[in-house]
Amino acid sequence: MNPISRETSRSEDLLSSILSKTKKANKNNVTRTSAYLNFVKKHPEVHWAFLAHMVSRNGGYTMCDLQSFLIRELVTEKEVFPFYLFLEQANYFIFQDAYPQLLLYETCKKLNKDYFDRLEEFSVSSFMISQWKHFYQTKNSKRITYALIQNEQLMLEENVIKPFNYFTNIQKIIFFLQDRIKLSYCIFPTVSNKKHPPLYGINLHHFQEPQQRVNIGKSLYSLLYQSRYSNSFLQFAHSTPHTGSRHDYWPEVYSTIQDSTKLHSPKLVEAWSNYHHHHPVKLDWYSIHSPSKHLFEVDKMDWVDQTKYLIHYTKGLKILHQALFLSKQIGR
């Protein structure tokens, strides 16, 4: 085999391997979340992978909330399914876009060769080619993280949110969950000897705006990597397998089974079956939007310790949960 043919064959094998690994890991929220963590264990300089892992955990928690006893007693499955589908599709398409980028970086690092021009063959935005080339040379973890945050949110905006008109179709259930059940927090658990280990995070206000989602991502990144809790977040992630249930981080409050004393939070495998996604032709957001001129600026860190608020709030949820549970038992 001549050198050109050998290089072509090697390149095709590379693309095939990345597509195969991405498909295998993109089955559901649990497999995606695990894949992000496995990657960051090998390549800790790619901070975005750990941010994606922690945010994906929260996506799984919310998916499972929708099938909890409390929610299902208050909202019908017909009402909650569109919100689940939005969460699942966002989780799926971000992984489908980002994971090949991570695997290609892994290959470049292993073979000591720049393959980033091949990203366009995975329908990745042309914006990211220059960003990965820059990172490959400089190892500027913050810059590539900010670039990926913007890339994934604008990819989502053009390829999932706008085509499916999501925020119009699910306004009612979003309002109910955020304003009545208060499920609009992105929470990063820690490890401690306290009865309720501290939880840090932010409230997801105005999440329908893509630039606000970018700002939220940058704030969460600051929390993960620029706070004194960074090691505790890592310790939690490495010591606590993700199931989708909030029992993972607060077993004193949540249970994977229905009972009268704890809030019900099922595991993902019990709450939802794997969803088969269709792959529409992706639009390159870079042909529509210009990157924000503030993209690489450091935003203020507006995250806070949510533990006391959530302890107080879950007490109220428990009372409602117990009342509904008791009424259902009496009605049998």
C-alpha positions as CSV (number, residue, x, y, z in Angstrom):
1,M,0.0,0.0,0.0
2,N,1.4,3.4,-1.0
3,P,1.7,6.2,1.6
4,I,-1.3,8.1,0.4
5,S,-3.5,5.1,0.4
6,R,-2.2,4.2,3.9
7,E,-3.0,7.6,5.2
8,T,-6.5,7.6,3.6
9,S,-7.2,4.2,5.1
10,R,-6.0,5.4,8.5
11,S,-8.1,8.5,8.3
12,E,-11.3,6.5,7.4
13,D,-10.6,4.1,10.3
14,L,-10.2,7.1,12.6
15,L,-13.6,8.6,11.5
16,S,-15.3,5.3,11.8
17,S,-13.9,4.6,15.2
18,I,-15.1,8.0,16.5
19,L,-18.6,7.6,15.1
20,S,-18.8,4.1,16.6
21,K,-17.7,5.3,20.1
22,T,-20.0,8.2,20.0
23,K,-23.0,6.1,19.0
24,K,-22.3,3.6,21.8
25,A,-21.9,6.3,24.5
26,N,-25.0,8.3,23.3
27,K,-27.7,5.8,24.3
28,N,-29.1,7.8,27.3
29,N,-28.3,10.4,29.9
30,V,-26.4,7.9,32.1
31,T,-24.1,6.7,29.4
32,R,-23.4,10.2,28.2
33,T,-22.7,11.5,31.7
34,S,-20.3,8.6,32.3
35,A,-18.5,9.1,29.0
36,Y,-17.7,12.7,29.9
37,L,-16.2,11.7,33.2
38,N,-14.2,8.9,31.7
39,F,-12.8,11.4,29.2
40,V,-11.8,14.0,31.8
41,K,-10.1,11.4,33.9
42,K,-7.7,10.8,31.0
43,H,-7.5,14.5,29.8
44,P,-8.0,16.8,32.8
45,E,-6.8,19.8,30.8
46,V,-10.2,19.7,28.9
47,H,-12.2,21.4,31.6
48,W,-15.4,21.5,29.5
49,A,-15.7,17.7,29.8
50,F,-16.1,17.9,33.5
51,L,-18.5,20.9,33.2
52,A,-20.5,18.8,30.7
53,H,-20.5,15.9,33.1
54,M,-21.9,17.9,36.0
55,V,-24.5,19.7,33.9
56,S,-25.5,16.4,32.4
57,R,-26.0,15.0,35.9
58,N,-28.5,17.8,36.4
59,G,-30.3,17.0,33.2
60,G,-30.7,13.4,34.4
61,Y,-32.1,14.6,37.7
62,T,-34.7,16.7,36.0
63,M,-35.7,13.9,33.6
64,C,-36.2,11.6,36.6
65,D,-38.1,14.3,38.5
66,L,-40.7,14.2,35.8
67,Q,-41.5,10.6,36.6
68,S,-41.4,11.1,40.4
69,F,-44.5,10.2,42.4
70,L,-45.0,13.9,43.4
71,I,-44.9,15.3,39.8
72,R,-47.0,12.4,38.4
73,E,-49.7,13.1,40.9
74,L,-49.8,16.8,39.9
75,V,-49.1,16.6,36.1
76,T,-50.1,14.1,33.5
77,E,-47.6,12.2,31.4
78,K,-48.9,13.9,28.3
79,E,-48.0,17.2,29.8
80,V,-44.5,16.2,31.0
81,F,-43.4,14.3,28.0
82,P,-42.6,17.3,25.8
83,F,-40.4,18.7,28.6
84,Y,-38.6,15.3,28.9
85,L,-38.1,15.2,25.1
86,F,-36.6,18.7,25.2
87,L,-34.2,17.7,27.9
88,E,-33.3,14.4,26.2
89,Q,-32.8,16.0,22.8
90,A,-30.7,18.8,24.2
91,N,-28.6,16.2,26.1
92,Y,-28.3,14.0,23.0
93,F,-27.4,16.6,20.4
94,I,-24.8,18.3,22.6
95,F,-23.1,15.0,23.1
96,Q,-23.4,14.1,19.4
97,D,-21.7,17.4,18.5
98,A,-19.2,17.6,21.3
99,Y,-18.0,14.0,21.9
100,P,-16.4,13.6,18.4
101,Q,-14.5,16.8,19.1
102,L,-13.2,15.3,22.4
103,L,-12.3,12.0,20.7
104,L,-10.5,13.8,17.9
105,Y,-8.5,15.8,20.4
106,E,-7.6,12.6,22.1
107,T,-6.4,11.2,18.8
108,C,-4.3,14.3,18.0
109,K,-2.7,14.1,21.4
110,K,-2.0,10.4,21.1
111,L,-0.5,10.6,17.5
112,N,1.0,14.1,18.0
113,K,-0.7,15.3,14.9
114,D,-3.3,18.0,14.1
115,Y,-6.4,16.4,12.6
116,F,-8.8,19.2,13.5
117,D,-9.7,20.0,9.9
118,R,-11.6,16.7,10.0
119,L,-14.1,18.2,12.4
120,E,-16.2,19.4,9.5
121,E,-16.8,15.8,8.5
122,F,-18.7,15.4,11.8
123,S,-20.8,18.5,11.0
124,V,-19.0,20.5,13.8
125,S,-19.2,24.2,13.4
126,S,-16.2,25.7,11.5
127,F,-15.8,28.1,14.5
128,M,-14.5,25.2,16.6
129,I,-11.7,24.2,14.1
130,S,-9.7,27.3,14.9
131,Q,-10.5,27.0,18.6
132,W,-9.2,23.4,18.9
133,K,-6.1,24.3,16.9
134,H,-5.4,27.1,19.3
135,F,-6.0,24.9,22.3
136,Y,-3.7,22.1,20.8
137,Q,-0.9,24.7,20.7
138,T,-1.5,26.6,23.9
139,K,-3.5,24.3,26.3
140,N,-5.6,27.3,27.3
141,S,-8.3,25.4,29.2
142,K,-10.5,28.4,29.9
143,R,-10.6,29.6,26.3
144,I,-11.6,26.2,24.8
145,T,-14.2,25.8,27.6
146,Y,-15.8,29.2,26.8
147,A,-15.6,28.4,23.1
148,L,-17.4,25.0,23.6
149,I,-20.0,26.6,25.9
150,Q,-20.9,29.1,23.1
151,N,-20.7,26.5,20.4
152,E,-23.0,24.0,22.0
153,Q,-25.6,26.5,23.0
154,L,-25.8,28.1,19.6
155,M,-25.8,24.7,17.9
156,L,-28.7,23.8,20.2
157,E,-30.5,27.0,19.4
158,E,-30.3,26.5,15.6
159,N,-30.8,22.8,15.4
160,V,-33.1,21.8,18.3
161,I,-34.8,24.7,19.9
162,K,-35.8,26.8,16.9
163,P,-36.9,23.9,14.6
164,F,-39.1,22.3,17.3
165,N,-40.3,25.6,18.7
166,Y,-39.6,24.2,22.1
167,F,-40.0,27.1,24.5
168,T,-43.4,27.9,23.0
169,N,-44.6,24.3,23.2
170,I,-43.5,23.7,26.8
171,Q,-44.1,27.1,28.4
172,K,-46.9,25.8,30.6
173,I,-44.9,22.9,32.1
174,I,-41.7,24.9,32.5
175,F,-43.7,27.6,34.4
176,F,-45.2,25.0,36.6
177,L,-42.0,23.2,37.4
178,Q,-40.0,26.4,38.0
179,D,-42.5,28.5,39.9
180,R,-44.5,25.9,41.7
181,I,-42.1,22.9,42.2
182,K,-38.9,25.0,42.0
183,L,-37.0,22.5,39.8
184,S,-35.0,25.2,38.0
185,Y,-31.7,24.9,39.9
186,C,-28.4,23.5,38.5
187,I,-26.8,21.9,41.5
188,F,-23.3,20.7,42.0
189,P,-23.0,18.4,45.1
190,T,-20.0,18.1,47.3
191,V,-18.6,15.5,49.6
192,S,-18.6,16.1,53.4
193,N,-19.4,14.5,56.8
194,K,-22.4,16.7,57.2
195,K,-25.9,15.2,57.2
196,H,-26.7,17.4,54.2
197,P,-23.5,17.9,52.1
198,P,-23.3,21.4,50.7
199,L,-24.9,22.0,47.3
200,Y,-23.7,24.9,45.2
201,G,-25.2,26.2,42.0
202,I,-27.5,28.8,40.4
203,N,-31.1,29.3,39.5
204,L,-31.7,29.0,35.7
205,H,-33.7,32.2,35.0
206,H,-34.4,33.2,31.4
207,F,-33.0,29.9,30.2
208,Q,-34.7,30.4,26.8
209,E,-32.2,33.1,25.8
210,P,-29.1,31.5,24.2
211,Q,-26.7,34.3,25.5
212,Q,-28.1,33.8,29.0
213,R,-27.4,30.0,28.7
214,V,-23.8,30.9,27.7
215,N,-23.5,33.2,30.7
216,I,-24.9,30.5,33.0
217,G,-22.3,28.0,31.5
218,K,-19.5,30.4,32.2
219,S,-20.7,31.0,35.8
220,L,-20.9,27.2,36.4
221,Y,-17.4,26.8,35.0
222,S,-16.1,29.4,37.4
223,L,-17.8,27.5,40.3
224,L,-16.2,24.2,39.2
225,Y,-12.7,25.5,38.6
226,Q,-12.2,28.8,40.3
227,S,-13.7,28.1,43.8
228,R,-12.4,26.5,46.9
229,Y,-14.9,23.6,46.3
230,S,-13.3,22.3,43.1
231,N,-11.7,19.3,44.7
232,S,-14.9,18.4,46.5
233,F,-16.9,18.5,43.3
234,L,-14.3,16.1,41.7
235,Q,-14.4,13.8,44.7
236,F,-18.2,13.6,44.5
237,A,-18.1,12.8,40.8
238,H,-15.5,10.1,41.1
239,S,-17.1,8.5,44.1
240,T,-20.7,8.7,43.1
241,P,-21.9,6.8,40.0
242,H,-24.6,8.8,38.2
243,T,-28.0,7.1,38.1
244,G,-30.2,10.1,37.4
245,S,-31.8,9.9,40.9
246,R,-31.4,12.7,43.3
247,H,-30.8,9.9,45.8
248,D,-27.2,10.0,44.5
249,Y,-26.4,13.2,46.4
250,W,-29.1,13.4,49.1
251,P,-30.1,9.8,50.2
252,E,-31.5,11.3,53.5
253,V,-34.0,13.3,51.5
254,Y,-34.7,11.2,48.3
255,S,-35.5,7.6,47.7
256,T,-35.5,5.6,44.4
257,I,-38.7,3.8,45.6
258,Q,-42.0,5.3,46.6
259,D,-42.6,5.6,50.3
260,S,-44.2,8.1,52.7
261,T,-41.1,9.5,54.4
262,K,-38.8,10.5,51.5
263,L,-39.2,12.3,48.2
264,H,-39.4,9.9,45.3
265,S,-36.6,10.2,42.7
266,P,-36.4,7.2,40.4
267,K,-33.3,6.0,38.5
268,L,-33.2,7.0,34.9
269,V,-33.4,3.3,33.7
270,E,-36.7,3.0,35.6
271,A,-38.1,6.4,34.6
272,W,-37.5,6.4,30.8
273,S,-36.7,4.0,28.1
274,N,-34.0,4.9,25.5
275,Y,-35.3,7.4,22.9
276,H,-34.5,6.9,19.3
277,H,-33.3,10.2,17.7
278,H,-33.4,11.3,14.1
279,H,-30.5,13.2,12.7
280,P,-31.6,16.3,10.8
281,V,-29.1,18.1,8.6
282,K,-27.2,20.4,10.9
283,L,-26.9,24.2,10.4
284,D,-23.6,25.8,11.2
285,W,-24.5,28.5,13.7
286,Y,-21.3,30.3,12.7
287,S,-22.9,31.2,9.4
288,I,-25.8,32.9,11.2
289,H,-24.3,34.3,14.4
290,S,-21.0,36.1,15.2
291,P,-19.3,35.0,18.4
292,S,-20.0,37.4,21.3
293,K,-17.3,40.0,21.6
294,H,-17.3,39.2,25.3
295,L,-16.9,35.4,24.7
296,F,-13.5,35.1,26.4
297,E,-14.1,37.6,29.1
298,V,-14.5,36.4,32.7
299,D,-18.0,36.9,34.0
300,K,-18.8,37.5,37.6
301,M,-19.4,34.4,39.7
302,D,-23.1,34.6,40.7
303,W,-23.3,31.1,42.2
304,V,-24.2,30.6,45.9
305,D,-24.5,27.9,48.5
306,Q,-28.1,26.6,47.9
307,T,-28.1,24.1,50.8
308,K,-30.1,26.0,53.4
309,Y,-32.7,27.1,50.9
310,L,-33.1,23.6,49.4
311,I,-33.3,22.0,52.9
312,H,-36.1,24.4,53.8
313,Y,-37.8,23.9,50.5
314,T,-37.7,20.1,50.5
315,K,-39.4,20.1,53.9
316,G,-42.4,21.8,52.2
317,L,-42.2,19.3,49.3
318,K,-42.1,16.4,51.8
319,I,-45.4,17.6,53.4
320,L,-47.1,17.8,50.0
321,H,-45.6,14.4,49.1
322,Q,-46.8,12.8,52.3
323,A,-50.3,14.2,51.9
324,L,-50.6,13.0,48.3
325,F,-49.2,9.6,49.3
326,L,-51.6,9.2,52.2
327,S,-54.6,10.3,50.2
328,K,-53.7,7.8,47.5
329,Q,-53.4,5.0,50.1
330,I,-56.8,5.9,51.6
331,G,-58.4,6.0,48.2
332,R,-57.3,2.4,47.4
